[in-house]
Amino acid sequence: MHREHSLLRCRGTGWRRAGRLVAVFVIRGLFSPFAHVMFTAALGVVLGLAVARSGTRFIFPAFIVGLVPAIAGHMLWNGGLLVLFTDFFEFYFLIQLPLFLAALASIMALRRAERRVTEDRLGGYAAAGWFTAQEVHMLATRGGRSQALGWARRIGRQRTMKAFIRSATRLAFTRQRIIAGHDLQLNVGREQLLLADVTRLRRELLTTAAANTRG
């Protein structure tokens, strides 16, 4: 009898441990898998904004400022239930879910801003004859890039097209830094290299396309 009670106690303890493990998995893995990533990303956002506005001059103060939301977010997630709430679902729907939705909205806003910068700066190069209007649309929009990669895949030049898109995007943001007056000597030199790069890559793509057409 004593042995049976011991076995039941061990089995009960095992079930309780398994239940706690499942609860931790659901709460941490399913309900809020991006919580810590979001809080850490706040530091990156602050650093990015500082570099975009003032170059690297204020990178250290920006790092200190960025630590505040990153640390506060982690503290809120780890201690919110102990200090502010007693029910996890109340904590989740009032704090965690709005924060996650705000992070998604911020990502979408950043993507729109990236598109505007790419389109505006490459549009300036198009006015100077470096790109066509069709190329600017292709390089600045998600749909345009997708179509371009599909076309390049059919002619066996997908890797070249990826390099072309990447170099053109870097060129747009390099031009943005030049306009903002950041590290002019460095960025002007980089601009010339990127212009030569996109010219070479475009020539490779067009040469391959022409060869496939003749074939």
TIVOZA-694043 format. One line per field, with one value per residue (C-alpha): residue number from 0; x, y, z. Coordinates in Angstrom, 2 decimals, padded with zeros to 5 digits. Example, Ala and Ser with C-alpha at 12.3 -4.5 7.8 and 13.67 -1.06 7.14 Angstrom:
num = 0 / 1
xx = 012.30 / 013.67
yy = -004.50 / -001.06
zz = 007.80 / 007.14
***
This chain:
num = 0 / 1 / 2 / 3 / 4 / 5 / 6 / 7 / 8 / 9 / 10 / 11 / 12 / 13 / 14 / 15 / 16 / 17 / 18 / 19 / 20 / 21 / 22 / 23 / 24 / 25 / 26 / 27 / 28 / 29 / 30 / 31 / 32 / 33 / 34 / 35 / 36 / 37 / 38 / 39 / 40 / 41 / 42 / 43 / 44 / 45 / 46 / 47 / 48 / 49 / 50 / 51 / 52 / 53 / 54 / 55 / 56 / 57 / 58 / 59 / 60 / 61 / 62 / 63 / 64 / 65 / 66 / 67 / 68 / 69 / 70 / 71 / 72 / 73 / 74 / 75 / 76 / 77 / 78 / 79 / 80 / 81 / 82 / 83 / 84 / 85 / 86 / 87 / 88 / 89 / 90 / 91 / 92 / 93 / 94 / 95 / 96 / 97 / 98 / 99 / 100 / 101 / 102 / 103 / 104 / 105 / 106 / 107 / 108 / 109 / 110 / 111 / 112 / 113 / 114 / 115 / 116 / 117 / 118 / 119 / 120 / 121 / 122 / 123 / 124 / 125 / 126 / 127 / 128 / 129 / 130 / 131 / 132 / 133 / 134 / 135 / 136 / 137 / 138 / 139 / 140 / 141 / 142 / 143 / 144 / 145 / 146 / 147 / 148 / 149 / 150 / 151 / 152 / 153 / 154 / 155 / 156 / 157 / 158 / 159 / 160 / 161 / 162 / 163 / 164 / 165 / 166 / 167 / 168 / 169 / 170 / 171 / 172 / 173 / 174 / 175 / 176 / 177 / 178 / 179 / 180 / 181 / 182 / 183 / 184 / 185 / 186 / 187 / 188 / 189 / 190 / 191 / 192 / 193 / 194 / 195 / 196 / 197 / 198 / 199 / 200 / 201 / 202 / 203 / 204 / 205 / 206 / 207 / 208 / 209 / 210 / 211 / 212 / 213 / 214
xx = 000.00 / 002.78 / 004.46 / 001.20 / 000.81 / 004.39 / 003.76 / 000.59 / 002.39 / 005.19 / 002.68 / 000.77 / 003.95 / 004.83 / 001.43 / 001.73 / 005.17 / 003.89 / 000.96 / 003.28 / 005.47 / 002.46 / 001.30 / 004.72 / 004.79 / 001.34 / 002.04 / 005.58 / 005.52 / 002.01 / 000.62 / 003.70 / 006.57 / 007.73 / 007.57 / 011.30 / 012.16 / 009.92 / 011.49 / 015.02 / 014.09 / 013.17 / 016.89 / 017.55 / 014.77 / 016.21 / 019.70 / 018.39 / 016.50 / 019.55 / 021.83 / 019.27 / 018.96 / 022.47 / 024.82 / 026.99 / 027.75 / 025.16 / 025.29 / 026.28 / 023.56 / 021.07 / 022.19 / 021.51 / 018.11 / 017.23 / 018.00 / 015.14 / 012.21 / 014.08 / 014.64 / 011.22 / 009.51 / 011.33 / 010.53 / 006.87 / 006.64 / 008.48 / 006.93 / 003.59 / 001.63 / 003.22 / 002.87 / -000.02 / -002.26 / -003.38 / -004.91 / -002.73 / -005.43 / -006.23 / -002.52 / -002.25 / -005.22 / -004.65 / -000.85 / 000.75 / -001.69 / -001.80 / 002.00 / 002.22 / -000.30 / 001.62 / 004.83 / 003.14 / 001.86 / 005.37 / 006.86 / 004.29 / 005.01 / 008.75 / 008.22 / 006.13 / 008.81 / 011.48 / 009.44 / 009.01 / 012.74 / 013.65 / 011.11 / 012.00 / 015.78 / 015.79 / 013.35 / 016.04 / 018.51 / 015.87 / 015.58 / 019.34 / 019.12 / 020.46 / 017.15 / 013.91 / 010.58 / 009.69 / 012.87 / 012.13 / 008.69 / 010.20 / 012.87 / 010.72 / 007.66 / 007.21 / 005.15 / 007.71 / 010.57 / 008.58 / 007.88 / 011.51 / 012.78 / 010.33 / 011.56 / 015.19 / 014.51 / 013.23 / 016.45 / 018.71 / 019.77 / 017.91 / 021.09 / 022.06 / 018.63 / 018.83 / 022.19 / 020.73 / 017.81 / 020.12 / 022.60 / 019.83 / 018.27 / 021.64 / 022.12 / 018.80 / 019.66 / 023.20 / 021.68 / 019.39 / 022.41 / 024.13 / 021.09 / 021.01 / 024.70 / 026.01 / 029.64 / 029.64 / 033.07 / 032.40 / 028.89 / 029.78 / 032.48 / 030.06 / 027.49 / 029.92 / 030.71 / 027.02 / 026.21 / 028.92 / 027.60 / 023.98 / 025.15 / 027.20 / 024.41 / 021.81 / 024.11 / 024.50 / 020.74 / 020.01 / 022.80 / 021.44 / 017.88 / 018.98 / 020.90 / 017.85 / 015.67 / 018.02 / 018.24
yy = 000.00 / 002.41 / 001.66 / 002.37 / 005.74 / 006.62 / 005.77 / 007.89 / 010.83 / 010.57 / 010.33 / 013.35 / 015.36 / 014.44 / 015.57 / 018.87 / 019.49 / 018.65 / 021.01 / 023.83 / 023.16 / 023.34 / 026.56 / 028.16 / 027.06 / 028.52 / 031.81 / 032.34 / 030.51 / 031.09 / 034.20 / 036.40 / 034.91 / 038.33 / 040.23 / 040.24 / 040.77 / 043.87 / 045.33 / 044.74 / 046.17 / 049.45 / 050.04 / 049.48 / 051.89 / 054.67 / 054.08 / 054.06 / 057.32 / 058.97 / 057.91 / 058.97 / 062.44 / 063.21 / 060.53 / 058.78 / 061.87 / 061.06 / 057.28 / 056.81 / 059.08 / 057.38 / 054.00 / 055.14 / 056.55 / 053.36 / 051.26 / 052.93 / 051.47 / 048.18 / 047.68 / 049.07 / 046.69 / 043.68 / 044.78 / 045.25 / 041.81 / 040.03 / 041.94 / 043.24 / 040.35 / 040.83 / 044.60 / 045.75 / 042.77 / 039.56 / 037.91 / 036.95 / 037.38 / 040.87 / 041.69 / 040.18 / 041.94 / 045.32 / 045.52 / 042.86 / 042.77 / 046.59 / 046.70 / 043.99 / 045.79 / 049.04 / 047.25 / 045.92 / 049.40 / 050.80 / 048.19 / 049.02 / 052.75 / 052.13 / 050.10 / 052.91 / 055.43 / 053.22 / 053.02 / 056.81 / 057.41 / 054.85 / 056.21 / 059.87 / 059.46 / 057.10 / 059.48 / 062.12 / 059.80 / 059.04 / 062.76 / 062.77 / 059.75 / 057.01 / 055.09 / 054.93 / 055.66 / 051.97 / 050.95 / 053.32 / 051.76 / 048.28 / 049.01 / 050.96 / 048.71 / 045.21 / 044.18 / 045.61 / 043.76 / 040.52 / 040.84 / 041.73 / 038.69 / 036.46 / 037.80 / 037.39 / 033.81 / 032.94 / 034.14 / 032.61 / 035.91 / 035.97 / 036.53 / 039.46 / 041.03 / 040.69 / 042.46 / 045.18 / 045.78 / 045.77 / 048.22 / 050.55 / 050.60 / 051.36 / 054.10 / 055.70 / 055.77 / 056.95 / 059.87 / 060.52 / 060.76 / 063.12 / 065.39 / 065.35 / 066.34 / 063.22 / 062.16 / 063.86 / 062.74 / 059.11 / 059.03 / 060.86 / 058.28 / 055.49 / 057.00 / 056.84 / 053.21 / 052.30 / 054.12 / 052.14 / 048.97 / 049.43 / 050.34 / 047.14 / 044.95 / 046.44 / 045.80 / 042.15 / 041.72 / 043.33 / 041.42 / 038.11 / 039.06 / 040.02 / 036.76 / 034.74 / 036.64 / 035.91 / 032.29
zz = 000.00 / 000.90 / -002.43 / -004.31 / -002.52 / -003.43 / -007.06 / -007.10 / -005.51 / -008.09 / -010.91 / -009.57 / -009.29 / -012.87 / -014.14 / -012.26 / -013.75 / -017.21 / -016.69 / -015.65 / -018.69 / -021.02 / -019.34 / -019.78 / -023.43 / -024.13 / -022.35 / -023.61 / -026.93 / -028.26 / -026.56 / -026.67 / -028.72 / -029.91 / -026.64 / -025.86 / -029.52 / -029.58 / -026.46 / -027.71 / -031.11 / -029.41 / -028.88 / -032.59 / -033.58 / -031.42 / -032.79 / -036.36 / -035.90 / -034.34 / -037.20 / -039.80 / -038.28 / -037.08 / -038.38 / -035.80 / -033.69 / -031.04 / -031.23 / -027.57 / -026.10 / -028.44 / -027.10 / -023.54 / -024.50 / -026.38 / -023.33 / -021.44 / -023.46 / -023.92 / -020.20 / -019.25 / -021.64 / -020.25 / -016.69 / -017.57 / -019.14 / -016.34 / -013.43 / -014.69 / -013.27 / -009.87 / -009.66 / -011.86 / -012.57 / -010.94 / -013.99 / -016.95 / -019.60 / -018.34 / -018.50 / -021.98 / -023.57 / -021.91 / -022.22 / -024.38 / -027.29 / -027.76 / -027.64 / -030.29 / -032.54 / -032.08 / -033.10 / -036.24 / -037.09 / -036.61 / -038.94 / -041.61 / -041.22 / -041.54 / -044.71 / -046.21 / -045.27 / -046.86 / -050.04 / -050.15 / -049.67 / -052.33 / -054.80 / -054.20 / -054.36 / -057.33 / -059.00 / -058.76 / -060.48 / -063.12 / -063.85 / -064.44 / -066.77 / -064.50 / -064.29 / -066.23 / -064.57 / -064.94 / -063.14 / -060.27 / -059.81 / -060.04 / -057.45 / -055.00 / -054.72 / -053.42 / -056.44 / -058.83 / -057.16 / -057.20 / -060.92 / -061.63 / -059.74 / -061.59 / -064.93 / -063.88 / -062.77 / -066.23 / -067.87 / -065.21 / -063.64 / -060.34 / -058.33 / -060.56 / -060.16 / -056.38 / -056.47 / -058.72 / -056.33 / -053.31 / -054.86 / -056.04 / -052.58 / -051.00 / -053.57 / -052.61 / -048.92 / -049.62 / -051.52 / -048.57 / -046.26 / -048.70 / -048.76 / -044.96 / -044.91 / -043.17 / -043.84 / -047.22 / -048.39 / -047.51 / -048.97 / -052.19 / -052.84 / -052.01 / -054.36 / -057.27 / -056.57 / -056.35 / -059.59 / -061.34 / -059.74 / -060.84 / -064.35 / -064.59 / -063.19 / -065.52 / -068.48 / -067.45 / -067.16 / -070.52 / -072.27 / -071.00 / -071.94 / -075.45 / -075.85 / -074.76 / -077.21 / -080.11 / -079.05
***
